[in-house]
Amino acid sequence: MEKTVLNIEGMSCSHCENAVKKAVGALAGVKKTSVSLERKTVTIEFEPSEVSFEKIKNAIEEQGYDVV
């Protein structure tokens, strides 16, 4: 199990927060997702053997947000 915190640009409301959480949480291998609108971060616990960092990043970017 690996844990990472990503900074997200473009989140401004609870809808944004939910969109990121839903997109990342839907990926196979992601065990836990916590999004902070206030800090503009997402904390993800995942199995690196099941899902790559690149797939997580792409899922966020597909929702219209930038991973910085």
Distance bins in CASP14 RR format, pairs under 12 A and 6 or more apart:
PFRMAT RR
TARGET T0000
AUTHOR 0000-0000-0000
RMODE 2
METHOD distances of the structure
MODEL  1
1 29 0 0 0 0 1 0 0 0 0 0 0
1 30 0 0 0 0 0 1 0 0 0 0 0
1 31 1 0 0 1 0 0 0 0 0 0 0
1 32 0 0 0 0 1 0 0 0 0 0 0
1 44 0 0 0 0 0 1 0 0 0 0 0
1 45 1 0 1 0 0 0 0 0 0 0 0
1 46 1 0 0 1 0 0 0 0 0 0 0
1 47 1 0 0 1 0 0 0 0 0 0 0
1 48 0 0 0 0 1 0 0 0 0 0 0
1 49 0 0 0 0 0 1 0 0 0 0 0
1 50 0 0 0 0 0 1 0 0 0 0 0
1 51 0 0 0 0 0 1 0 0 0 0 0
2 29 0 0 0 0 0 1 0 0 0 0 0
2 30 0 0 0 0 0 1 0 0 0 0 0
2 31 0 0 0 0 1 0 0 0 0 0 0
2 32 0 0 0 0 0 1 0 0 0 0 0
2 43 0 0 0 0 0 1 0 0 0 0 0
2 44 0 0 0 0 1 0 0 0 0 0 0
2 45 1 0 0 1 0 0 0 0 0 0 0
2 46 1 0 1 0 0 0 0 0 0 0 0
2 47 1 0 0 1 0 0 0 0 0 0 0
2 48 1 0 1 0 0 0 0 0 0 0 0
2 49 0 0 0 0 1 0 0 0 0 0 0
2 50 0 0 0 0 0 1 0 0 0 0 0
2 51 0 0 0 0 1 0 0 0 0 0 0
2 52 0 0 0 0 0 1 0 0 0 0 0
2 53 0 0 0 0 1 0 0 0 0 0 0
2 56 0 0 0 0 0 1 0 0 0 0 0
3 30 0 0 0 0 0 1 0 0 0 0 0
3 31 0 0 0 0 1 0 0 0 0 0 0
3 32 0 0 0 0 1 0 0 0 0 0 0
3 33 0 0 0 0 0 1 0 0 0 0 0
3 34 0 0 0 0 0 1 0 0 0 0 0
3 42 0 0 0 0 0 1 0 0 0 0 0
3 43 1 0 0 1 0 0 0 0 0 0 0
3 44 1 0 0 1 0 0 0 0 0 0 0
3 45 1 0 1 0 0 0 0 0 0 0 0
3 46 1 0 0 1 0 0 0 0 0 0 0
3 47 0 0 0 0 0 1 0 0 0 0 0
3 48 0 0 0 0 0 1 0 0 0 0 0
3 53 0 0 0 0 0 1 0 0 0 0 0
4 24 0 0 0 0 0 1 0 0 0 0 0
4 30 0 0 0 0 0 1 0 0 0 0 0
4 32 0 0 0 0 0 1 0 0 0 0 0
4 33 0 0 0 0 0 1 0 0 0 0 0
4 34 0 0 0 0 0 1 0 0 0 0 0
4 41 0 0 0 0 0 1 0 0 0 0 0
4 42 0 0 0 0 1 0 0 0 0 0 0
4 43 1 0 0 1 0 0 0 0 0 0 0
4 44 1 0 1 0 0 0 0 0 0 0 0
4 45 0 0 0 0 1 0 0 0 0 0 0
4 46 1 0 0 1 0 0 0 0 0 0 0
4 48 0 0 0 0 1 0 0 0 0 0 0
4 51 0 0 0 0 0 1 0 0 0 0 0
4 52 0 0 0 0 0 1 0 0 0 0 0
4 53 1 0 0 1 0 0 0 0 0 0 0
4 56 1 0 0 1 0 0 0 0 0 0 0
4 57 0 0 0 0 0 1 0 0 0 0 0
4 60 0 0 0 0 0 1 0 0 0 0 0
4 67 0 0 0 0 0 1 0 0 0 0 0
5 33 0 0 0 0 0 1 0 0 0 0 0
5 34 0 0 0 0 1 0 0 0 0 0 0
5 35 0 0 0 0 0 1 0 0 0 0 0
5 36 0 0 0 0 1 0 0 0 0 0 0
5 39 0 0 0 0 1 0 0 0 0 0 0
5 40 0 0 0 0 0 1 0 0 0 0 0
5 41 1 0 1 0 0 0 0 0 0 0 0
5 42 1 0 0 1 0 0 0 0 0 0 0
5 43 1 0 1 0 0 0 0 0 0 0 0
5 44 1 0 0 1 0 0 0 0 0 0 0
5 45 0 0 0 0 0 1 0 0 0 0 0
5 56 0 0 0 0 0 1 0 0 0 0 0
5 67 0 0 0 0 0 1 0 0 0 0 0
5 68 0 0 0 0 0 1 0 0 0 0 0
6 20 0 0 0 0 1 0 0 0 0 0 0
6 24 0 0 0 0 1 0 0 0 0 0 0
6 33 0 0 0 0 0 1 0 0 0 0 0
6 34 0 0 0 0 0 1 0 0 0 0 0
6 35 0 0 0 0 1 0 0 0 0 0 0
6 36 0 0 0 0 0 1 0 0 0 0 0
6 39 0 0 0 0 0 1 0 0 0 0 0
6 40 0 0 0 0 1 0 0 0 0 0 0
6 41 1 0 0 1 0 0 0 0 0 0 0
6 42 1 0 1 0 0 0 0 0 0 0 0
6 43 0 0 0 0 1 0 0 0 0 0 0
6 44 1 0 0 1 0 0 0 0 0 0 0
6 46 0 0 0 0 0 1 0 0 0 0 0
6 53 0 0 0 0 1 0 0 0 0 0 0
6 56 1 0 0 1 0 0 0 0 0 0 0
6 57 1 0 0 1 0 0 0 0 0 0 0
6 59 0 0 0 0 0 1 0 0 0 0 0
6 60 1 0 0 1 0 0 0 0 0 0 0
6 61 0 0 0 0 0 1 0 0 0 0 0
6 65 0 0 0 0 1 0 0 0 0 0 0
6 66 0 0 0 0 0 1 0 0 0 0 0
6 67 1 0 1 0 0 0 0 0 0 0 0
6 68 0 0 0 0 1 0 0 0 0 0 0
7 20 0 0 0 0 0 1 0 0 0 0 0
7 35 0 0 0 0 0 1 0 0 0 0 0
7 36 0 0 0 0 0 1 0 0 0 0 0
7 39 0 0 0 0 1 0 0 0 0 0 0
7 40 1 0 0 1 0 0 0 0 0 0 0
7 41 1 0 1 0 0 0 0 0 0 0 0
7 42 0 0 0 0 1 0 0 0 0 0 0
7 43 0 0 0 0 0 1 0 0 0 0 0
7 57 0 0 0 0 0 1 0 0 0 0 0
7 60 0 0 0 0 0 1 0 0 0 0 0
7 65 0 0 0 0 0 1 0 0 0 0 0
7 66 0 0 0 0 1 0 0 0 0 0 0
7 67 1 0 0 1 0 0 0 0 0 0 0
7 68 1 0 1 0 0 0 0 0 0 0 0
8 16 0 0 0 0 1 0 0 0 0 0 0
8 17 0 0 0 0 1 0 0 0 0 0 0
8 19 0 0 0 0 0 1 0 0 0 0 0
8 20 1 0 0 1 0 0 0 0 0 0 0
8 21 0 0 0 0 0 1 0 0 0 0 0
8 23 0 0 0 0 0 1 0 0 0 0 0
8 24 0 0 0 0 0 1 0 0 0 0 0
8 33 0 0 0 0 0 1 0 0 0 0 0
8 35 1 0 0 1 0 0 0 0 0 0 0
8 36 0 0 0 0 1 0 0 0 0 0 0
8 37 0 0 0 0 1 0 0 0 0 0 0
8 38 0 0 0 0 0 1 0 0 0 0 0
8 39 0 0 0 0 1 0 0 0 0 0 0
8 40 1 0 1 0 0 0 0 0 0 0 0
8 41 1 0 0 1 0 0 0 0 0 0 0
8 42 1 0 1 0 0 0 0 0 0 0 0
8 43 0 0 0 0 0 1 0 0 0 0 0
8 44 0 0 0 0 0 1 0 0 0 0 0
8 56 0 0 0 0 0 1 0 0 0 0 0
8 57 0 0 0 0 0 1 0 0 0 0 0
8 59 0 0 0 0 0 1 0 0 0 0 0
8 60 1 0 0 1 0 0 0 0 0 0 0
8 61 0 0 0 0 1 0 0 0 0 0 0
8 63 0 0 0 0 1 0 0 0 0 0 0
8 64 0 0 0 0 1 0 0 0 0 0 0
8 65 1 0 1 0 0 0 0 0 0 0 0
8 66 1 0 0 1 0 0 0 0 0 0 0
8 67 1 0 0 1 0 0 0 0 0 0 0
8 68 1 0 0 1 0 0 0 0 0 0 0
9 16 0 0 0 0 0 1 0 0 0 0 0
9 20 0 0 0 0 0 1 0 0 0 0 0
9 40 1 0 0 1 0 0 0 0 0 0 0
9 41 0 0 0 0 0 1 0 0 0 0 0
9 42 0 0 0 0 0 1 0 0 0 0 0
9 60 0 0 0 0 0 1 0 0 0 0 0
9 61 0 0 0 0 0 1 0 0 0 0 0
9 64 0 0 0 0 1 0 0 0 0 0 0
9 65 1 0 0 1 0 0 0 0 0 0 0
9 66 1 0 1 0 0 0 0 0 0 0 0
9 67 1 0 0 1 0 0 0 0 0 0 0
9 68 1 0 1 0 0 0 0 0 0 0 0
10 16 1 0 0 1 0 0 0 0 0 0 0
10 17 0 0 0 0 0 1 0 0 0 0 0
10 19 0 0 0 0 0 1 0 0 0 0 0
10 20 0 0 0 0 1 0 0 0 0 0 0
10 37 0 0 0 0 0 1 0 0 0 0 0
10 40 1 0 0 1 0 0 0 0 0 0 0
10 60 0 0 0 0 0 1 0 0 0 0 0
10 61 0 0 0 0 0 1 0 0 0 0 0
10 63 0 0 0 0 1 0 0 0 0 0 0
10 64 1 0 0 1 0 0 0 0 0 0 0
10 65 1 0 1 0 0 0 0 0 0 0 0
10 66 1 0 0 1 0 0 0 0 0 0 0
10 67 0 0 0 0 0 1 0 0 0 0 0
10 68 0 0 0 0 1 0 0 0 0 0 0
11 17 1 0 0 1 0 0 0 0 0 0 0
11 18 0 0 0 0 0 1 0 0 0 0 0
11 19 0 0 0 0 1 0 0 0 0 0 0
11 20 1 0 0 1 0 0 0 0 0 0 0
11 21 0 0 0 0 0 1 0 0 0 0 0
11 35 1 0 0 1 0 0 0 0 0 0 0
11 36 0 0 0 0 1 0 0 0 0 0 0
11 37 1 0 1 0 0 0 0 0 0 0 0
11 38 0 0 0 0 1 0 0 0 0 0 0
11 39 0 0 0 0 1 0 0 0 0 0 0
11 40 1 0 1 0 0 0 0 0 0 0 0
11 41 0 0 0 0 1 0 0 0 0 0 0
11 42 0 0 0 0 1 0 0 0 0 0 0
11 60 0 0 0 0 1 0 0 0 0 0 0
11 63 0 0 0 0 1 0 0 0 0 0 0
11 64 0 0 0 0 1 0 0 0 0 0 0
11 65 1 0 0 1 0 0 0 0 0 0 0
11 66 0 0 0 0 1 0 0 0 0 0 0
11 67 0 0 0 0 0 1 0 0 0 0 0
11 68 0 0 0 0 0 1 0 0 0 0 0
12 19 0 0 0 0 0 1 0 0 0 0 0
12 20 0 0 0 0 0 1 0 0 0 0 0
12 37 1 0 0 1 0 0 0 0 0 0 0
12 38 0 0 0 0 0 1 0 0 0 0 0
12 40 0 0 0 0 1 0 0 0 0 0 0
12 64 0 0 0 0 0 1 0 0 0 0 0
12 65 0 0 0 0 1 0 0 0 0 0 0
13 19 0 0 0 0 1 0 0 0 0 0 0
13 20 0 0 0 0 0 1 0 0 0 0 0
13 35 0 0 0 0 0 1 0 0 0 0 0
13 37 1 0 0 1 0 0 0 0 0 0 0
13 38 0 0 0 0 0 1 0 0 0 0 0
13 40 0 0 0 0 0 1 0 0 0 0 0
14 20 0 0 0 0 0 1 0 0 0 0 0
14 21 0 0 0 0 0 1 0 0 0 0 0
14 35 0 0 0 0 1 0 0 0 0 0 0
14 36 0 0 0 0 0 1 0 0 0 0 0
14 37 1 0 0 1 0 0 0 0 0 0 0
14 38 0 0 0 0 0 1 0 0 0 0 0
15 21 0 0 0 0 0 1 0 0 0 0 0
15 22 0 0 0 0 0 1 0 0 0 0 0
15 35 0 0 0 0 0 1 0 0 0 0 0
15 37 0 0 0 0 1 0 0 0 0 0 0
15 63 0 0 0 0 0 1 0 0 0 0 0
15 65 0 0 0 0 0 1 0 0 0 0 0
16 22 0 0 0 0 0 1 0 0 0 0 0
16 23 0 0 0 0 0 1 0 0 0 0 0
16 35 0 0 0 0 1 0 0 0 0 0 0
16 36 0 0 0 0 0 1 0 0 0 0 0
16 37 1 0 0 1 0 0 0 0 0 0 0
16 40 0 0 0 0 1 0 0 0 0 0 0
16 42 0 0 0 0 0 1 0 0 0 0 0
16 60 0 0 0 0 0 1 0 0 0 0 0
16 63 0 0 0 0 1 0 0 0 0 0 0
16 64 0 0 0 0 1 0 0 0 0 0 0
16 65 1 0 0 1 0 0 0 0 0 0 0
16 66 0 0 0 0 0 1 0 0 0 0 0
17 23 0 0 0 0 0 1 0 0 0 0 0
17 24 0 0 0 0 0 1 0 0 0 0 0
17 33 0 0 0 0 0 1 0 0 0 0 0
17 34 0 0 0 0 0 1 0 0 0 0 0
17 35 1 0 1 0 0 0 0 0 0 0 0
17 36 1 0 0 1 0 0 0 0 0 0 0
17 37 1 0 1 0 0 0 0 0 0 0 0
17 38 0 0 0 0 1 0 0 0 0 0 0
17 39 0 0 0 0 0 1 0 0 0 0 0
17 40 0 0 0 0 1 0 0 0 0 0 0
17 41 0 0 0 0 0 1 0 0 0 0 0
17 42 0 0 0 0 1 0 0 0 0 0 0
17 60 0 0 0 0 0 1 0 0 0 0 0
17 63 0 0 0 0 0 1 0 0 0 0 0
17 65 0 0 0 0 0 1 0 0 0 0 0
18 24 0 0 0 0 0 1 0 0 0 0 0
18 25 0 0 0 0 0 1 0 0 0 0 0
18 33 0 0 0 0 0 1 0 0 0 0 0
18 35 1 0 0 1 0 0 0 0 0 0 0
18 37 0 0 0 0 1 0 0 0 0 0 0
18 42 0 0 0 0 0 1 0 0 0 0 0
18 63 0 0 0 0 0 1 0 0 0 0 0
19 25 0 0 0 0 0 1 0 0 0 0 0
19 26 0 0 0 0 0 1 0 0 0 0 0
19 33 0 0 0 0 0 1 0 0 0 0 0
19 35 0 0 0 0 1 0 0 0 0 0 0
19 37 0 0 0 0 0 1 0 0 0 0 0
19 42 0 0 0 0 0 1 0 0 0 0 0
19 59 0 0 0 0 0 1 0 0 0 0 0
19 60 0 0 0 0 1 0 0 0 0 0 0
19 61 0 0 0 0 0 1 0 0 0 0 0
19 62 0 0 0 0 1 0 0 0 0 0 0
19 63 1 0 1 0 0 0 0 0 0 0 0
19 64 0 0 0 0 1 0 0 0 0 0 0
19 65 1 0 0 1 0 0 0 0 0 0 0
20 26 0 0 0 0 0 1 0 0 0 0 0
20 27 0 0 0 0 0 1 0 0 0 0 0
20 30 0 0 0 0 0 1 0 0 0 0 0
20 33 0 0 0 0 1 0 0 0 0 0 0
20 34 0 0 0 0 0 1 0 0 0 0 0
20 35 1 0 1 0 0 0 0 0 0 0 0
20 36 0 0 0 0 0 1 0 0 0 0 0
20 37 0 0 0 0 1 0 0 0 0 0 0
20 40 0 0 0 0 0 1 0 0 0 0 0
20 41 0 0 0 0 1 0 0 0 0 0 0
20 42 1 0 1 0 0 0 0 0 0 0 0
20 43 0 0 0 0 0 1 0 0 0 0 0
20 44 0 0 0 0 0 1 0 0 0 0 0
20 56 0 0 0 0 0 1 0 0 0 0 0
20 57 0 0 0 0 0 1 0 0 0 0 0
20 59 0 0 0 0 1 0 0 0 0 0 0
20 60 1 0 1 0 0 0 0 0 0 0 0
20 61 0 0 0 0 0 1 0 0 0 0 0
20 62 0 0 0 0 0 1 0 0 0 0 0
20 63 1 0 0 1 0 0 0 0 0 0 0
20 64 0 0 0 0 1 0 0 0 0 0 0
20 65 1 0 0 1 0 0 0 0 0 0 0
20 66 0 0 0 0 0 1 0 0 0 0 0
20 67 0 0 0 0 1 0 0 0 0 0 0
21 27 0 0 0 0 0 1 0 0 0 0 0
21 30 0 0 0 0 0 1 0 0 0 0 0
21 32 0 0 0 0 0 1 0 0 0 0 0
21 33 1 0 1 0 0 0 0 0 0 0 0
21 34 1 0 0 1 0 0 0 0 0 0 0
21 35 1 0 1 0 0 0 0 0 0 0 0
21 36 0 0 0 0 0 1 0 0 0 0 0
21 37 0 0 0 0 0 1 0 0 0 0 0
21 41 0 0 0 0 0 1 0 0 0 0 0
21 42 1 0 0 1 0 0 0 0 0 0 0
21 43 0 0 0 0 0 1 0 0 0 0 0
21 44 0 0 0 0 1 0 0 0 0 0 0
21 59 0 0 0 0 0 1 0 0 0 0 0
21 60 0 0 0 0 0 1 0 0 0 0 0
21 63 0 0 0 0 0 1 0 0 0 0 0
21 65 0 0 0 0 0 1 0 0 0 0 0
22 30 0 0 0 0 0 1 0 0 0 0 0
22 33 0 0 0 0 1 0 0 0 0 0 0
22 35 0 0 0 0 1 0 0 0 0 0 0
22 42 0 0 0 0 0 1 0 0 0 0 0
22 59 0 0 0 0 1 0 0 0 0 0 0
22 60 0 0 0 0 0 1 0 0 0 0 0
22 62 0 0 0 0 0 1 0 0 0 0 0
22 63 0 0 0 0 1 0 0 0 0 0 0
23 30 0 0 0 0 1 0 0 0 0 0 0
23 33 0 0 0 0 1 0 0 0 0 0 0
23 35 0 0 0 0 0 1 0 0 0 0 0
23 42 0 0 0 0 1 0 0 0 0 0 0
23 44 0 0 0 0 0 1 0 0 0 0 0
23 55 0 0 0 0 0 1 0 0 0 0 0
23 56 0 0 0 0 1 0 0 0 0 0 0
23 57 0 0 0 0 0 1 0 0 0 0 0
23 58 0 0 0 0 1 0 0 0 0 0 0
23 59 1 0 1 0 0 0 0 0 0 0 0
23 60 1 0 0 1 0 0 0 0 0 0 0
23 61 0 0 0 0 1 0 0 0 0 0 0
23 62 1 0 0 1 0 0 0 0 0 0 0
23 63 1 0 1 0 0 0 0 0 0 0 0
23 64 0 0 0 0 1 0 0 0 0 0 0
23 65 0 0 0 0 1 0 0 0 0 0 0
23 67 0 0 0 0 0 1 0 0 0 0 0
24 30 1 0 1 0 0 0 0 0 0 0 0
24 31 0 0 0 0 0 1 0 0 0 0 0
24 32 0 0 0 0 1 0 0 0 0 0 0
24 33 1 0 1 0 0 0 0 0 0 0 0
24 34 0 0 0 0 1 0 0 0 0 0 0
24 35 0 0 0 0 1 0 0 0 0 0 0
24 41 0 0 0 0 0 1 0 0 0 0 0
24 42 1 0 0 1 0 0 0 0 0 0 0
24 43 0 0 0 0 1 0 0 0 0 0 0
24 44 1 0 1 0 0 0 0 0 0 0 0
24 45 0 0 0 0 0 1 0 0 0 0 0
24 46 0 0 0 0 1 0 0 0 0 0 0
24 51 0 0 0 0 1 0 0 0 0 0 0
24 53 0 0 0 0 0 1 0 0 0 0 0
24 55 0 0 0 0 1 0 0 0 0 0 0
24 56 1 0 1 0 0 0 0 0 0 0 0
24 57 0 0 0 0 1 0 0 0 0 0 0
24 58 0 0 0 0 0 1 0 0 0 0 0
24 59 1 0 1 0 0 0 0 0 0 0 0
24 60 1 0 0 1 0 0 0 0 0 0 0
24 61 0 0 0 0 0 1 0 0 0 0 0
24 62 0 0 0 0 0 1 0 0 0 0 0
24 63 0 0 0 0 1 0 0 0 0 0 0
24 65 0 0 0 0 0 1 0 0 0 0 0
24 67 0 0 0 0 0 1 0 0 0 0 0
25 31 0 0 0 0 1 0 0 0 0 0 0
25 32 0 0 0 0 1 0 0 0 0 0 0
25 33 1 0 1 0 0 0 0 0 0 0 0
25 34 0 0 0 0 0 1 0 0 0 0 0
25 35 0 0 0 0 0 1 0 0 0 0 0
25 42 0 0 0 0 1 0 0 0 0 0 0
25 43 0 0 0 0 0 1 0 0 0 0 0
25 44 0 0 0 0 1 0 0 0 0 0 0
25 45 0 0 0 0 0 1 0 0 0 0 0
25 46 0 0 0 0 1 0 0 0 0 0 0
25 51 0 0 0 0 1 0 0 0 0 0 0
25 55 0 0 0 0 0 1 0 0 0 0 0
25 56 0 0 0 0 1 0 0 0 0 0 0
25 59 0 0 0 0 1 0 0 0 0 0 0
25 60 0 0 0 0 0 1 0 0 0 0 0
25 63 0 0 0 0 0 1 0 0 0 0 0
26 33 0 0 0 0 1 0 0 0 0 0 0
26 51 0 0 0 0 0 1 0 0 0 0 0
26 55 0 0 0 0 0 1 0 0 0 0 0
26 56 0 0 0 0 0 1 0 0 0 0 0
26 59 1 0 0 1 0 0 0 0 0 0 0
26 60 0 0 0 0 0 1 0 0 0 0 0
26 62 0 0 0 0 0 1 0 0 0 0 0
26 63 0 0 0 0 0 1 0 0 0 0 0
27 33 0 0 0 0 1 0 0 0 0 0 0
27 44 0 0 0 0 1 0 0 0 0 0 0
27 45 0 0 0 0 0 1 0 0 0 0 0
27 46 1 0 0 1 0 0 0 0 0 0 0
27 47 0 0 0 0 0 1 0 0 0 0 0
27 50 0 0 0 0 1 0 0 0 0 0 0
27 51 1 0 1 0 0 0 0 0 0 0 0
27 52 0 0 0 0 1 0 0 0 0 0 0
27 53 0 0 0 0 0 1 0 0 0 0 0
27 54 0 0 0 0 0 1 0 0 0 0 0
27 55 1 0 0 1 0 0 0 0 0 0 0
27 56 1 0 0 1 0 0 0 0 0 0 0
27 57 0 0 0 0 0 1 0 0 0 0 0
27 58 0 0 0 0 1 0 0 0 0 0 0
27 59 1 0 1 0 0 0 0 0 0 0 0
27 60 0 0 0 0 0 1 0 0 0 0 0
27 62 0 0 0 0 0 1 0 0 0 0 0
28 46 0 0 0 0 1 0 0 0 0 0 0
28 47 0 0 0 0 1 0 0 0 0 0 0
28 49 0 0 0 0 0 1 0 0 0 0 0
28 50 1 0 1 0 0 0 0 0 0 0 0
28 51 1 0 0 1 0 0 0 0 0 0 0
28 52 0 0 0 0 0 1 0 0 0 0 0
28 55 0 0 0 0 1 0 0 0 0 0 0
28 56 0 0 0 0 0 1 0 0 0 0 0
28 59 0 0 0 0 0 1 0 0 0 0 0
29 44 0 0 0 0 1 0 0 0 0 0 0
29 45 0 0 0 0 1 0 0 0 0 0 0
29 46 1 0 1 0 0 0 0 0 0 0 0
29 47 1 0 1 0 0 0 0 0 0 0 0
29 48 0 0 0 0 1 0 0 0 0 0 0
29 49 0 0 0 0 1 0 0 0 0 0 0
29 50 1 1 0 0 0 0 0 0 0 0 0
29 51 1 0 1 0 0 0 0 0 0 0 0
29 52 0 0 0 0 0 1 0 0 0 0 0
29 55 0 0 0 0 1 0 0 0 0 0 0
29 56 0 0 0 0 1 0 0 0 0 0 0
29 59 0 0 0 0 0 1 0 0 0 0 0
30 42 0 0 0 0 0 1 0 0 0 0 0
30 43 0 0 0 0 0 1 0 0 0 0 0
30 44 1 0 0 1 0 0 0 0 0 0 0
30 45 1 0 0 1 0 0 0 0 0 0 0
30 46 1 0 1 0 0 0 0 0 0 0 0
30 47 0 0 0 0 1 0 0 0 0 0 0
30 48 0 0 0 0 0 1 0 0 0 0 0
30 50 0 0 0 0 1 0 0 0 0 0 0
30 51 1 0 1 0 0 0 0 0 0 0 0
30 52 0 0 0 0 0 1 0 0 0 0 0
30 53 0 0 0 0 0 1 0 0 0 0 0
30 55 0 0 0 0 1 0 0 0 0 0 0
30 56 1 0 0 1 0 0 0 0 0 0 0
30 59 0 0 0 0 1 0 0 0 0 0 0
30 60 0 0 0 0 0 1 0 0 0 0 0
31 43 0 0 0 0 0 1 0 0 0 0 0
31 44 0 0 0 0 1 0 0 0 0 0 0
31 45 1 0 1 0 0 0 0 0 0 0 0
31 46 1 0 0 1 0 0 0 0 0 0 0
31 47 1 0 0 1 0 0 0 0 0 0 0
31 48 0 0 0 0 0 1 0 0 0 0 0
31 50 0 0 0 0 1 0 0 0 0 0 0
31 51 0 0 0 0 1 0 0 0 0 0 0
32 42 0 0 0 0 0 1 0 0 0 0 0
32 43 1 0 0 1 0 0 0 0 0 0 0
32 44 1 0 0 1 0 0 0 0 0 0 0
32 45 1 0 1 0 0 0 0 0 0 0 0
32 46 0 0 0 0 1 0 0 0 0 0 0
32 47 0 0 0 0 0 1 0 0 0 0 0
33 41 0 0 0 0 0 1 0 0 0 0 0
33 42 1 0 0 1 0 0 0 0 0 0 0
33 43 1 0 0 1 0 0 0 0 0 0 0
33 44 1 0 1 0 0 0 0 0 0 0 0
33 45 1 0 0 1 0 0 0 0 0 0 0
33 46 0 0 0 0 1 0 0 0 0 0 0
33 51 0 0 0 0 0 1 0 0 0 0 0
33 56 0 0 0 0 1 0 0 0 0 0 0
33 59 0 0 0 0 0 1 0 0 0 0 0
33 60 0 0 0 0 0 1 0 0 0 0 0
34 41 0 0 0 0 1 0 0 0 0 0 0
34 42 1 0 0 1 0 0 0 0 0 0 0
34 43 1 0 1 0 0 0 0 0 0 0 0
34 44 1 0 0 1 0 0 0 0 0 0 0
34 45 0 0 0 0 1 0 0 0 0 0 0
35 41 1 0 0 1 0 0 0 0 0 0 0
35 42 1 0 1 0 0 0 0 0 0 0 0
35 43 1 0 0 1 0 0 0 0 0 0 0
35 44 0 0 0 0 1 0 0 0 0 0 0
35 60 0 0 0 0 1 0 0 0 0 0 0
35 63 0 0 0 0 0 1 0 0 0 0 0
35 65 0 0 0 0 0 1 0 0 0 0 0
36 42 1 0 0 1 0 0 0 0 0 0 0
36 43 1 0 0 1 0 0 0 0 0 0 0
37 65 0 0 0 0 0 1 0 0 0 0 0
40 60 0 0 0 0 0 1 0 0 0 0 0
40 65 0 0 0 0 1 0 0 0 0 0 0
40 66 0 0 0 0 0 1 0 0 0 0 0
40 67 0 0 0 0 0 1 0 0 0 0 0
40 68 0 0 0 0 1 0 0 0 0 0 0
41 60 0 0 0 0 0 1 0 0 0 0 0
41 65 0 0 0 0 0 1 0 0 0 0 0
41 67 0 0 0 0 0 1 0 0 0 0 0
41 68 0 0 0 0 0 1 0 0 0 0 0
42 56 0 0 0 0 1 0 0 0 0 0 0
42 57 0 0 0 0 0 1 0 0 0 0 0
42 59 0 0 0 0 0 1 0 0 0 0 0
42 60 1 0 0 1 0 0 0 0 0 0 0
42 63 0 0 0 0 0 1 0 0 0 0 0
42 65 0 0 0 0 1 0 0 0 0 0 0
42 67 0 0 0 0 1 0 0 0 0 0 0
42 68 0 0 0 0 0 1 0 0 0 0 0
43 56 0 0 0 0 0 1 0 0 0 0 0
44 51 0 0 0 0 1 0 0 0 0 0 0
44 52 0 0 0 0 0 1 0 0 0 0 0
44 53 0 0 0 0 1 0 0 0 0 0 0
44 55 0 0 0 0 0 1 0 0 0 0 0
44 56 1 0 0 1 0 0 0 0 0 0 0
44 57 0 0 0 0 0 1 0 0 0 0 0
44 59 0 0 0 0 0 1 0 0 0 0 0
44 60 0 0 0 0 1 0 0 0 0 0 0
44 67 0 0 0 0 0 1 0 0 0 0 0
45 51 0 0 0 0 0 1 0 0 0 0 0
45 56 0 0 0 0 0 1 0 0 0 0 0
46 52 0 0 0 0 1 0 0 0 0 0 0
46 53 0 0 0 0 1 0 0 0 0 0 0
46 55 0 0 0 0 1 0 0 0 0 0 0
46 56 1 0 0 1 0 0 0 0 0 0 0
46 57 0 0 0 0 0 1 0 0 0 0 0
46 59 0 0 0 0 0 1 0 0 0 0 0
47 53 0 0 0 0 0 1 0 0 0 0 0
47 55 0 0 0 0 0 1 0 0 0 0 0
47 56 0 0 0 0 0 1 0 0 0 0 0
48 54 0 0 0 0 0 1 0 0 0 0 0
48 55 0 0 0 0 0 1 0 0 0 0 0
48 56 0 0 0 0 0 1 0 0 0 0 0
50 56 0 0 0 0 0 1 0 0 0 0 0
51 57 0 0 0 0 0 1 0 0 0 0 0
51 58 0 0 0 0 0 1 0 0 0 0 0
51 59 0 0 0 0 1 0 0 0 0 0 0
52 58 0 0 0 0 1 0 0 0 0 0 0
52 59 0 0 0 0 0 1 0 0 0 0 0
53 59 0 0 0 0 0 1 0 0 0 0 0
53 60 0 0 0 0 0 1 0 0 0 0 0
53 67 0 0 0 0 1 0 0 0 0 0 0
54 60 0 0 0 0 0 1 0 0 0 0 0
54 61 0 0 0 0 0 1 0 0 0 0 0
54 67 0 0 0 0 0 1 0 0 0 0 0
55 61 0 0 0 0 0 1 0 0 0 0 0
55 62 0 0 0 0 0 1 0 0 0 0 0
55 67 0 0 0 0 0 1 0 0 0 0 0
56 62 0 0 0 0 0 1 0 0 0 0 0
56 63 0 0 0 0 0 1 0 0 0 0 0
56 67 0 0 0 0 1 0 0 0 0 0 0
57 63 0 0 0 0 0 1 0 0 0 0 0
57 64 0 0 0 0 0 1 0 0 0 0 0
57 65 0 0 0 0 0 1 0 0 0 0 0
57 66 0 0 0 0 1 0 0 0 0 0 0
57 67 1 0 1 0 0 0 0 0 0 0 0
57 68 0 0 0 0 0 1 0 0 0 0 0
58 64 0 0 0 0 0 1 0 0 0 0 0
58 65 0 0 0 0 0 1 0 0 0 0 0
58 66 0 0 0 0 0 1 0 0 0 0 0
58 67 0 0 0 0 1 0 0 0 0 0 0
59 65 0 0 0 0 1 0 0 0 0 0 0
59 67 0 0 0 0 1 0 0 0 0 0 0
60 66 0 0 0 0 1 0 0 0 0 0 0
60 67 1 0 1 0 0 0 0 0 0 0 0
60 68 0 0 0 0 0 1 0 0 0 0 0
61 67 1 0 0 1 0 0 0 0 0 0 0
61 68 0 0 0 0 0 1 0 0 0 0 0
END
